[in-house]
Amino acid sequence: MQDENINPLNPQNENIVENKELNLFEALIPVIALVLMLFFNVFYVFGDDALSGSNQFILLLGAAVAGVVGFFNKVSYKKMVEEVAENVRSTTGALLILLLVGALAGTWLISGIIPSMIYYGLQILSPTYFLVACVLICALISIATGSSWTTSATVGIALIGIGDTLGISLGMTAGAVISGAYFGDKLSPLSDTTNLAPAMAGGELFSHIKYMTYTTVPTITVTLIIFLIIGLNIETSGTPDISDKLIAMDAAFNISPWLFLVPIMVIILIVRKTPPLIALLMGTLLGAVTAIIAQPDIVLNIAEAKNLDFNAAYKGVMKAITVDTSVETSSAELNDLFSSGGMSGMLGTIWLIICAMVFGGVMDAIGALSRISKALLSLATTTFGLFASTVASCLALNVTASDQYLALVVPGKMFSKAYRDRGLAPENLSRTLEDSGTVTSVLIPWNTCGAYQSGVLGVPVADYFFYAIFNWLSPFMTLLFAALNIKIKQLVQTAKIS
């Protein structure tokens, strides 16, 4: 995350060290070692649990390998540490935003804002337009929760069951669920990947989200049109029954459209270019006040109190902001959806960013990133070539490292200087990282995302691959925009604005 008060063209922001003694092979040694270690760690040992800590340590081991290369090229330990400190400092804004995102998610859960979005979203089901409805519902819920995984594991499972009773192919339904879930995940400020991509590229969260809409909205529009055509040409039977879920939410929360005033106010703040930290803090505080007014019983339950006095309200809200909280309903399928990790739930992503910055800092200090960037620029002689190289790198990391986060972290750090050298704003890189790294991870069976989604939904990747239209279409859309030079933001424009 780029600090707003720092000119992105100022070389002090990221001191890339030029090292003439380092050749391309030496520069690639840490990257190759990192990819091999990550592949072994994820594919052969930890699987889905790799992100709980082992991948982060692998990044530190990669930094150690880079350090050894640096020592042989006479780069001092002090210089490496200083560059790591500079890298970590540059992500301060991103780390603070992640903490506030966790806090906002907690208060929006207990205030009933997120449940209300889900409640009204589930009511747009129709047999003929079921697949379109799946995309829209999962998109709405994923935007509200910031998690494609949670969306699939809760509402996604329910939609799979409903689709099966209507006689709709499981692959079709799963593809629609995943398309909507990843669309919402990409655009949600609550999503860890949406925060991670601009942090790696050196951009700013809300500018990144705005810039992503240029490729994401056309992609989801094409996806909806295709699902609409499919829906109009397949036979369905019966009517989807979601009454039990609506009753469960009605019983657990005071559902009301008035609760949407809070997200609307936050959107207004964002549109008026309020700094992200202030907008998220205001959203968190408004959610806290709304929770006390609209959901007093939930606040009491979280606070483990009997009477709603100041201490009980304070305790309930603070727990929702900082630690794990959940709201139980009569529907087991929905219970996982109505839980939040608060600020503590973001610590895993923060840990990943810090370790990535350590690896990137050492790579900066020894001149490896500078050398790799020069090689990439020499190969990618056009802007389109640079975008294509980024897409290819993200896909390769998703295949080899088997993790979407690493498909954002490693290419993001390697390509950031190459984009700047070509005069391209960081939004170009962060958007391309998401269009090719985040969404394609679910299309690879051995990737953590592919394994998780196929396991949760009970549908093999091969069955839903074609119908996950949004996911495989996104990289082509970002390359199309690059080829036609559409919405390719120049760095000089950012400088003028600032």
ChimeraX attribute file (.defattr): number of C-alpha atoms within 10 A of each C-alpha:
attribute: neighborCount
match mode: 1-to-1
recipient: residues
	/A:1	23
	/A:2	23
	/A:3	17
	/A:4	13
	/A:5	7
	/A:6	12
	/A:7	16
	/A:8	22
	/A:9	15
	/A:10	10
	/A:11	9
	/A:12	11
	/A:13	17
	/A:14	17
	/A:15	15
	/A:16	19
	/A:17	18
	/A:18	15
	/A:19	19
	/A:20	10
	/A:21	11
	/A:22	18
	/A:23	13
	/A:24	16
	/A:25	12
	/A:26	17
	/A:27	21
	/A:28	17
	/A:29	15
	/A:30	25
	/A:31	22
	/A:32	13
	/A:33	17
	/A:34	23
	/A:35	21
	/A:36	14
	/A:37	18
	/A:38	26
	/A:39	22
	/A:40	15
	/A:41	19
	/A:42	23
	/A:43	19
	/A:44	9
	/A:45	12
	/A:46	14
	/A:47	19
	/A:48	17
	/A:49	13
	/A:50	19
	/A:51	20
	/A:52	13
	/A:53	12
	/A:54	16
	/A:55	26
	/A:56	22
	/A:57	16
	/A:58	21
	/A:59	28
	/A:60	21
	/A:61	19
	/A:62	29
	/A:63	27
	/A:64	17
	/A:65	19
	/A:66	30
	/A:67	22
	/A:68	16
	/A:69	21
	/A:70	24
	/A:71	13
	/A:72	11
	/A:73	16
	/A:74	12
	/A:75	19
	/A:76	14
	/A:77	15
	/A:78	10
	/A:79	16
	/A:80	23
	/A:81	15
	/A:82	15
	/A:83	24
	/A:84	25
	/A:85	15
	/A:86	18
	/A:87	23
	/A:88	19
	/A:89	17
	/A:90	21
	/A:91	24
	/A:92	16
	/A:93	18
	/A:94	26
	/A:95	24
	/A:96	15
	/A:97	23
	/A:98	26
	/A:99	22
	/A:100	27
	/A:101	27
	/A:102	28
	/A:103	33
	/A:104	27
	/A:105	28
	/A:106	33
	/A:107	33
	/A:108	29
	/A:109	27
	/A:110	33
	/A:111	31
	/A:112	27
	/A:113	29
	/A:114	26
	/A:115	27
	/A:116	25
	/A:117	21
	/A:118	22
	/A:119	22
	/A:120	15
	/A:121	18
	/A:122	22
	/A:123	13
	/A:124	14
	/A:125	21
	/A:126	13
	/A:127	21
	/A:128	19
	/A:129	16
	/A:130	25
	/A:131	28
	/A:132	26
	/A:133	25
	/A:134	32
	/A:135	27
	/A:136	25
	/A:137	30
	/A:138	31
	/A:139	30
	/A:140	25
	/A:141	30
	/A:142	29
	/A:143	26
	/A:144	27
	/A:145	30
	/A:146	28
	/A:147	22
	/A:148	27
	/A:149	19
	/A:150	18
	/A:151	30
	/A:152	28
	/A:153	19
	/A:154	20
	/A:155	23
	/A:156	28
	/A:157	20
	/A:158	17
	/A:159	28
	/A:160	25
	/A:161	16
	/A:162	22
	/A:163	24
	/A:164	15
	/A:165	16
	/A:166	18
	/A:167	14
	/A:168	21
	/A:169	16
	/A:170	21
	/A:171	22
	/A:172	24
	/A:173	30
	/A:174	32
	/A:175	27
	/A:176	32
	/A:177	32
	/A:178	33
	/A:179	28
	/A:180	34
	/A:181	31
	/A:182	29
	/A:183	28
	/A:184	28
	/A:185	30
	/A:186	30
	/A:187	26
	/A:188	24
	/A:189	24
	/A:190	26
	/A:191	23
	/A:192	21
	/A:193	25
	/A:194	25
	/A:195	28
	/A:196	28
	/A:197	32
	/A:198	30
	/A:199	29
	/A:200	30
	/A:201	30
	/A:202	27
	/A:203	25
	/A:204	23
	/A:205	26
	/A:206	21
	/A:207	15
	/A:208	24
	/A:209	21
	/A:210	14
	/A:211	18
	/A:212	22
	/A:213	16
	/A:214	16
	/A:215	22
	/A:216	24
	/A:217	13
	/A:218	14
	/A:219	22
	/A:220	23
	/A:221	12
	/A:222	14
	/A:223	22
	/A:224	23
	/A:225	12
	/A:226	15
	/A:227	25
	/A:228	17
	/A:229	13
	/A:230	16
	/A:231	19
	/A:232	13
	/A:233	10
	/A:234	11
	/A:235	12
	/A:236	17
	/A:237	13
	/A:238	10
	/A:239	14
	/A:240	16
	/A:241	11
	/A:242	14
	/A:243	11
	/A:244	11
	/A:245	20
	/A:246	16
	/A:247	14
	/A:248	18
	/A:249	24
	/A:250	16
	/A:251	12
	/A:252	17
	/A:253	22
	/A:254	18
	/A:255	21
	/A:256	16
	/A:257	10
	/A:258	10
	/A:259	22
	/A:260	14
	/A:261	13
	/A:262	20
	/A:263	17
	/A:264	12
	/A:265	15
	/A:266	21
	/A:267	15
	/A:268	13
	/A:269	18
	/A:270	17
	/A:271	11
	/A:272	9
	/A:273	12
	/A:274	15
	/A:275	14
	/A:276	23
	/A:277	18
	/A:278	15
	/A:279	18
	/A:280	25
	/A:281	17
	/A:282	18
	/A:283	25
	/A:284	25
	/A:285	18
	/A:286	20
	/A:287	27
	/A:288	28
	/A:289	15
	/A:290	21
	/A:291	25
	/A:292	22
	/A:293	13
	/A:294	21
	/A:295	18
	/A:296	20
	/A:297	20
	/A:298	23
	/A:299	29
	/A:300	21
	/A:301	13
	/A:302	20
	/A:303	21
	/A:304	12
	/A:305	16
	/A:306	10
	/A:307	13
	/A:308	16
	/A:309	10
	/A:310	8
	/A:311	11
	/A:312	21
	/A:313	22
	/A:314	16
	/A:315	17
	/A:316	26
	/A:317	27
	/A:318	19
	/A:319	20
	/A:320	30
	/A:321	29
	/A:322	22
	/A:323	16
	/A:324	15
	/A:325	19
	/A:326	18
	/A:327	19
	/A:328	16
	/A:329	19
	/A:330	14
	/A:331	14
	/A:332	12
	/A:333	16
	/A:334	22
	/A:335	16
	/A:336	18
	/A:337	24
	/A:338	22
	/A:339	20
	/A:340	27
	/A:341	20
	/A:342	26
	/A:343	23
	/A:344	16
	/A:345	20
	/A:346	22
	/A:347	16
	/A:348	14
	/A:349	21
	/A:350	20
	/A:351	17
	/A:352	22
	/A:353	23
	/A:354	21
	/A:355	23
	/A:356	27
	/A:357	29
	/A:358	26
	/A:359	28
	/A:360	28
	/A:361	29
	/A:362	32
	/A:363	33
	/A:364	28
	/A:365	28
	/A:366	32
	/A:367	25
	/A:368	31
	/A:369	29
	/A:370	25
	/A:371	25
	/A:372	21
	/A:373	20
	/A:374	16
	/A:375	13
	/A:376	18
	/A:377	21
	/A:378	11
	/A:379	12
	/A:380	17
	/A:381	11
	/A:382	14
	/A:383	18
	/A:384	18
	/A:385	17
	/A:386	22
	/A:387	24
	/A:388	21
	/A:389	18
	/A:390	24
	/A:391	24
	/A:392	16
	/A:393	22
	/A:394	30
	/A:395	24
	/A:396	16
	/A:397	25
	/A:398	29
	/A:399	20
	/A:400	19
	/A:401	26
	/A:402	32
	/A:403	30
	/A:404	27
	/A:405	25
	/A:406	24
	/A:407	28
	/A:408	30
	/A:409	25
	/A:410	21
	/A:411	23
	/A:412	28
	/A:413	24
	/A:414	25
	/A:415	26
	/A:416	21
	/A:417	23
	/A:418	22
	/A:419	23
	/A:420	18
	/A:421	14
	/A:422	15
	/A:423	16
	/A:424	21
	/A:425	25
	/A:426	31
	/A:427	27
	/A:428	25
	/A:429	31
	/A:430	30
	/A:431	26
	/A:432	28
	/A:433	33
	/A:434	28
	/A:435	28
	/A:436	30
	/A:437	35
	/A:438	28
	/A:439	27
	/A:440	27
	/A:441	27
	/A:442	29
	/A:443	24
	/A:444	19
	/A:445	19
	/A:446	22
	/A:447	25
	/A:448	24
	/A:449	24
	/A:450	22
	/A:451	20
	/A:452	19
	/A:453	23
	/A:454	20
	/A:455	13
	/A:456	15
	/A:457	23
	/A:458	14
	/A:459	18
	/A:460	17
	/A:461	22
	/A:462	13
	/A:463	16
	/A:464	23
	/A:465	21
	/A:466	15
	/A:467	22
	/A:468	27
	/A:469	23
	/A:470	30
	/A:471	29
	/A:472	21
	/A:473	19
	/A:474	25
	/A:475	25
	/A:476	17
	/A:477	20
	/A:478	27
	/A:479	20
	/A:480	14
	/A:481	16
	/A:482	21
	/A:483	16
	/A:484	10
	/A:485	12
	/A:486	12
	/A:487	12
	/A:488	16
	/A:489	16
	/A:490	17
	/A:491	20
	/A:492	15
	/A:493	12
	/A:494	15
	/A:495	13
	/A:496	8
	/A:497	7
	/A:498	11
